[in-house]
Amino acid sequence: MKKLVTMTIATTLSMFLLTACSSNVQTAEDSMSGGVELTLNGHHSNKSIQEAISKVGEAHGWKITEFKSNAVIAEKIDGDDSASATITFDDDKVIVRDESGNINAGDFLQYINDELSKEDTHH
């Protein structure tokens, strides 16, 4: 129970700091989609965004399954804990909607943004 409370506090604090420090990540209340939204700098192809999501997911232990050409399902099982989310995207936006558990959407979006930024510097 203490671990859950500590993890909840840490997650809340991380989300608050990430939202406060990054003007392009919005909270669920700010997003019309009901998810946590990242507005990308520049435009990216759906393929490059999906590749970035898959790379980030794999690096952090998530199973990423293509759902549609502009959406994936992210799942993670860690012992008794599990989480899943639907991630939709287009050329300038990525939206993470938690389906169950806590995916730490703000962190996940930041990792995606970092990965896409690496792609930008290589072109």
C-alpha positions as CSV (number, residue, x, y, z in Angstrom):
1,M,0.0,0.0,0.0
2,K,2.8,2.4,0.9
3,K,4.4,1.6,-2.5
4,L,1.2,2.5,-4.3
5,V,0.8,5.8,-2.4
6,T,4.4,6.7,-3.0
7,M,4.1,5.8,-6.7
8,T,0.9,7.8,-7.0
9,I,2.6,10.9,-5.4
10,A,5.6,10.5,-7.6
11,T,3.5,10.2,-10.8
12,T,1.4,13.2,-9.9
13,L,4.5,15.3,-9.1
14,S,6.1,14.1,-12.4
15,M,3.0,15.0,-14.4
16,F,2.8,18.4,-12.7
17,L,6.5,19.2,-13.3
18,L,6.4,17.9,-16.9
19,T,3.3,19.9,-17.7
20,A,4.7,23.1,-16.1
21,C,8.0,22.8,-17.8
22,S,6.8,21.8,-21.3
23,S,4.4,24.1,-23.1
24,N,3.5,21.5,-25.7
25,V,2.2,18.8,-23.4
26,Q,-1.4,19.4,-22.3
27,T,-3.2,17.8,-19.4
28,A,-6.3,15.6,-20.1
29,E,-8.5,18.5,-19.0
30,D,-6.9,20.7,-21.7
31,S,-7.3,18.1,-24.5
32,M,-10.7,17.8,-26.2
33,S,-9.8,14.1,-26.7
34,G,-9.9,13.2,-23.0
35,G,-6.3,12.1,-23.2
36,V,-2.9,13.7,-22.7
37,E,-1.8,15.4,-25.8
38,L,1.5,16.4,-27.3
39,T,1.7,18.9,-30.1
40,L,4.8,18.1,-32.2
41,N,7.3,20.7,-33.4
42,G,7.1,20.4,-37.2
43,H,5.3,17.8,-39.2
44,H,6.1,14.1,-39.3
45,S,4.8,11.3,-41.3
46,N,2.5,8.8,-39.6
47,K,5.1,6.1,-40.3
48,S,7.9,8.0,-38.5
49,I,5.6,8.8,-35.5
50,Q,4.6,5.1,-35.3
51,E,8.3,4.0,-35.5
52,A,9.2,6.4,-32.7
53,I,6.3,5.2,-30.6
54,S,7.4,1.5,-31.2
55,K,11.0,2.3,-30.4
56,V,10.2,4.2,-27.2
57,G,7.7,1.5,-26.1
58,E,10.2,-1.3,-26.7
59,A,12.9,0.6,-24.8
60,H,10.6,1.0,-21.8
61,G,9.1,-2.6,-21.7
62,W,5.8,-1.8,-23.5
63,K,4.2,-4.1,-26.1
64,I,3.1,-1.9,-29.0
65,T,0.4,-3.3,-31.3
66,E,-0.7,-1.5,-34.5
67,F,-4.4,-0.8,-34.3
68,K,-5.0,1.4,-37.3
69,S,-2.8,3.4,-39.6
70,N,-2.9,6.3,-37.1
71,A,-3.3,4.4,-33.8
72,V,-1.5,1.8,-31.6
73,I,-2.3,0.0,-28.4
74,A,0.4,0.1,-25.7
75,E,0.3,-2.6,-23.0
76,K,2.6,-3.4,-20.1
77,I,2.3,-6.2,-17.5
78,D,4.6,-6.1,-14.5
79,G,3.7,-8.8,-12.0
80,D,0.2,-8.0,-10.7
81,D,0.3,-4.5,-12.3
82,S,-0.8,-3.9,-15.8
83,A,-1.6,-0.8,-17.9
84,S,-2.8,-0.1,-21.4
85,A,-3.5,2.9,-23.5
86,T,-4.6,3.9,-27.0
87,I,-2.2,6.2,-28.7
88,T,-3.4,8.1,-31.7
89,F,-1.4,10.4,-33.9
90,D,-1.3,12.5,-37.0
91,D,1.4,14.7,-38.6
92,D,1.6,17.2,-35.8
93,K,-0.1,15.6,-32.7
94,V,0.1,12.5,-30.5
95,I,-2.6,11.7,-28.0
96,V,-2.4,9.1,-25.2
97,R,-5.6,7.9,-23.6
98,D,-5.2,5.6,-20.6
99,E,-7.5,2.6,-20.9
100,S,-6.4,0.8,-17.7
101,G,-3.7,1.3,-15.1
102,N,-1.3,4.3,-15.3
103,I,0.9,4.6,-18.4
104,N,2.5,7.8,-17.2
105,A,1.4,9.5,-20.4
106,G,3.3,12.7,-19.9
107,D,6.6,10.8,-19.6
108,F,5.7,8.6,-22.6
109,L,4.9,11.6,-24.7
110,Q,8.2,13.3,-23.7
111,Y,10.2,10.2,-24.8
112,I,8.3,10.2,-28.1
113,N,9.1,13.9,-28.6
114,D,12.7,13.3,-27.8
115,E,12.9,10.4,-30.3
116,L,11.3,12.5,-33.0
117,S,13.7,15.3,-32.2
118,K,16.6,12.9,-32.8
119,E,15.1,12.1,-36.2
120,D,14.9,15.8,-37.0
121,T,18.6,16.4,-36.3
122,H,19.6,13.5,-38.6
123,H,17.9,15.0,-41.6
